[in-house]
């Protein structure tokens, strides 16, 4: 039976939120986003997995793509900026992530939820 990399499976579920968070900070291009994710501890993300996600997010009107001429020679680079719908979705996802991660941490640590914390 092939070994499943659980980290990459978990990351697939939150990659949209992570990319939106980075783009929300400042417009970025694919390689730059992969580098930022790696710098922040998500070194499993390759450019190859980012671009299909960015395309899907653009089709969903969460982000907008635009081209910037390269300094010197080379083709223009495609940058992405967050759209108003993306800002709204990011806020919802951040709240959901906070609740989910808190619950998962409590389960993993064997801690019962404080019922007054609903």
C-alpha positions as MATLAB code, in Angstrom:
seq = 'XXXXXXXXXXXXXXXXXXXXXXXXXXXXXXXXXXXXXXXXXXXXXXXXXXXXXXXXXXXXXXXXXXXXXXXXXXXXXXXXXXXXXXXXXXXXXXXXXXXXXXXXXXXXXXXXXXXXXX';
ca = [
       0.000    0.000    0.000;
       1.534    3.379   -0.974;
       2.401    5.719    1.848;
       0.234    8.836    1.922;
       1.861   12.129    2.836;
      -0.643   13.470    5.347;
       0.924   16.933    5.415;
       0.302   17.464    1.711;
      -3.267   16.158    2.044;
      -3.934   18.563    4.929;
      -2.378   21.428    2.998;
      -4.691   20.889    0.021;
      -7.603   21.826    2.255;
      -6.111   25.153    3.309;
      -4.040   26.224    0.298;
      -6.717   28.642   -0.965;
      -6.820   30.392    2.403;
      -3.018   30.579    2.612;
      -2.687   31.999   -0.902;
      -5.448   34.542   -0.284;
      -3.696   35.601    2.920;
      -0.444   36.206    1.070;
      -2.132   38.046   -1.802;
      -4.071   40.120    0.734;
      -0.743   41.391    2.122;
       0.416   42.552   -1.322;
      -0.023   41.551   -4.970;
       2.284   38.643   -5.771;
       3.249   36.261   -8.570;
       3.358   32.462   -8.371;
       7.035   31.843   -7.597;
       6.989   34.624   -5.017;
       3.974   33.021   -3.294;
       5.684   29.615   -3.217;
       8.741   31.250   -1.636;
       6.654   33.073    0.969;
       4.799   29.880    1.881;
       8.105   28.044    2.253;
       9.571   30.841    4.406;
       6.555   30.526    6.705;
       6.877   26.772    7.129;
       4.775   25.382    4.262;
       7.603   24.015    2.169;
       5.438   21.345    0.541;
       3.886   23.805   -1.898;
       5.382   23.899   -5.380;
       4.706   26.336   -8.176;
       3.070   23.425   -9.998;
       0.381   23.155   -7.336;
      -0.069   26.908   -6.972;
      -0.939   27.825  -10.561;
      -3.991   25.556  -10.945;
      -5.249   26.849   -7.592;
      -4.706   30.469   -8.653;
      -6.571   29.835  -11.933;
      -9.510   28.319  -10.070;
      -9.545   31.194   -7.578;
      -9.495   33.699  -10.439;
     -12.449   31.959  -12.132;
     -14.278   32.199   -8.785;
     -13.644   35.972   -8.670;
     -11.601   35.724   -5.464;
      -8.495   37.197   -7.108;
      -7.616   39.194  -10.216;
      -4.620   38.564  -12.441;
      -2.680   41.209  -14.343;
       0.646   41.388  -16.153;
       3.652   43.514  -15.232;
       6.552   44.053  -17.608;
       9.754   42.446  -16.375;
      12.740   44.591  -15.471;
      15.235   44.166  -18.265;
      14.632   41.269  -20.611;
      12.119   38.528  -20.175;
       8.403   38.047  -20.514;
       5.857   39.963  -18.439;
       5.077   38.413  -15.059;
       1.519   37.621  -13.986;
       0.646   39.105  -10.624;
      -2.450   38.439   -8.573;
      -4.337   40.806   -6.274;
      -7.236   40.018   -3.994;
     -10.731   40.941   -5.196;
     -13.477   42.230   -2.909;
     -15.123   38.786   -2.908;
     -11.754   37.295   -1.924;
     -11.465   39.652    1.046;
     -14.910   38.589    2.258;
     -14.154   34.901    1.775;
     -10.795   35.210    3.532;
     -12.433   36.673    6.643;
     -14.928   33.801    6.749;
     -12.207   31.191    6.215;
     -10.009   32.704    8.943;
     -12.861   32.448   11.467;
     -13.644   28.880   10.385;
      -9.955   27.932   10.538;
      -9.589   29.381   14.028;
     -12.519   27.328   15.329;
     -11.436   24.172   13.501;
      -7.785   24.351   14.546;
      -8.787   24.994   18.160;
     -11.070   21.955   18.107;
      -8.472   19.719   16.456;
      -5.823   20.798   18.974;
      -8.160   19.986   21.857;
      -8.933   16.549   20.409;
      -5.266   15.756   19.802;
      -4.315   16.917   23.302;
      -7.222   15.016   24.870;
      -8.746   18.178   26.294;
     -12.500   18.531   26.712;
     -14.105   21.685   25.371;
     -15.113   24.281   27.897;
     -18.916   24.397   27.418;
     -18.983   28.120   28.230;
     -16.661   28.641   25.216;
     -19.366   27.999   22.597;
];
